[in-house]
Amino acid sequence: MEKGQEIVPIDKAAIRPLPGENQGWCLIGGRCLSCGRYFFPKREICPQCFDRGRVEETVLSCKGILVSYTVIHRAIDKNVPYAVGYVKVPENMVIFAPLEIREFSDLSIGMEMEVAFSEEETADKLKWMVYKFRPAS
Amino acid sequence: MRDVYVVGVGMTPLGKHLDKQLRDLGREACLQALRDAGVYPGEIEAGFCGNCLAPVLQGETGVGQSVFWEAGINKIPVINVENACCSGSTAFREAWLSVASGLYDTALAVGVEKTYTQKGGVLDIGTADLELKLGLVLPAYFALVANHYMSEYGLSKEDLAQVTVKNRLHGSLNPYSQFQKAVSVEEVLGSPVISEPLTRLSCCPLSDGAAAAVLVSGDILRKLGKKPILVAASVLQSGGYDNPMNPSKWELNYRAAQEAYGRASLGPEDVDLAEVHDCFTISEVLHYESLGFANRGEGIELLKSKQTYLGGSTPFNVSGGLLAKGHPVGCTGMAQIVETVWQLRGQAGKRQVENAKVGLTHTMGGMKEGDCKAVTINILRVG
């Protein structure tokens, strides 16, 4: 990687690099040590427990079930058409995600998905690491 | 808290107003409301102006002070209210609270917005939230809601399109409506796809407009000698943002409806007409359920059996709603109030609901983590 061309995660509370060299990325969230509740992205406090608890960072599952999706044909500053959806992960949370799919007609509610990561460049030449979900292999 | 009455209302037609600024539209609505009330500008003690996007779209802040001065009002406390699509109805609620509390006797609420552009397009609500950074846009969010609901309850695209058909029909009876022509299911489904399954005619348009109301205490109402239109309930709520959320159930609507009926001491069976937030077709179907008019999953039956048409058991959006009448974001909540007052006074012309005594208005605004940011419900009744 060139100096000054650092890849920035789209949200530091949502994804982070796996430890080691070039090990890829993972989805992260928060878990309250007091009540066990999960949050995505990770947040500062548990609304219920507040200072009686503590939210610590936790790695989330990389698989989930597609609970809804849509193919967008009109957007702002993005190449249409593209697909987005809601994926339910085992930590009992519904997560919004862009979807990576070869044929839009392959998408169906209830299908098993897995998380993937890719670099995106925005109009101002900034590089972002974003997460997506794609059909589980 | 004492009773508050809406004693004067006014609005501009909604739609394209290229030659008018926010303050021009606001002035028109405010002067109409003042004249309708028989109140002088100098008698207004507090002003509340609902607007969402002026800083972004017009590069303007402090809209209220400019609007009110156009209407001859100065030297009073003015609040500029932003609460996404609930900006206008939140302004109304603040005006209600200011009189109900006893702090003021006469207040003015206005909602004004200009989102119409010649080239059209999807409304830009920024990229502050993660979902927006990842490519979610407003119509796509509602498409996700629609697809989830359709997969649970077997609704079809043709079913959903009927919401637009009904509201366009109503709009054709309303001189203030942006769209004046009825459309068919085929035309709705044949319009360009925005985000599957929502087509352009399944979505509310970009619009300009303003609407205003004068609110007064009982003493002032009696001095003015006008027909009493009582604010029976004025409720404001925010979302839960809990996870897991149900992608097609806006729990904040259920909560707000319960509170509103409780405060007004009445139920859905007492409501003669409802002006609800039909920003997209799926929205109205869900509102039938959350507002207590149908069980979960059964909303579409009210539409199919024509119960929510003008002439039906509980007409929804006889004004044309957002889909036909238009949706100048910060104006919409106030436009619903104005329509309801006209209906309760018997002044609604061709779209008059017979014997209207109780009207409910509902707006829902903003998008956050699979829920909405705000909801307002107002219940007005002949007092």
Interface residues (C-beta under 8 A of the other chain):
Chain A: I10 D11 A14 Y38 F39 F40 P41 V67 S68 Y69 T70 V71 I72 H73 R74 A75 I76 K78 Y82 V84 G85 Y86 K88 N92 M93 V94 F96 A97 P98 I109 V130
Chain B: G121 V122 D124 L130 E131 K133 L134 G135 L136 V137 P139 A140 A143 L144 V145 A146 N147 H148 S151 P192 V193 I194 S195 E196 P197 N243 P244 M245 P247 S248 E369 G370
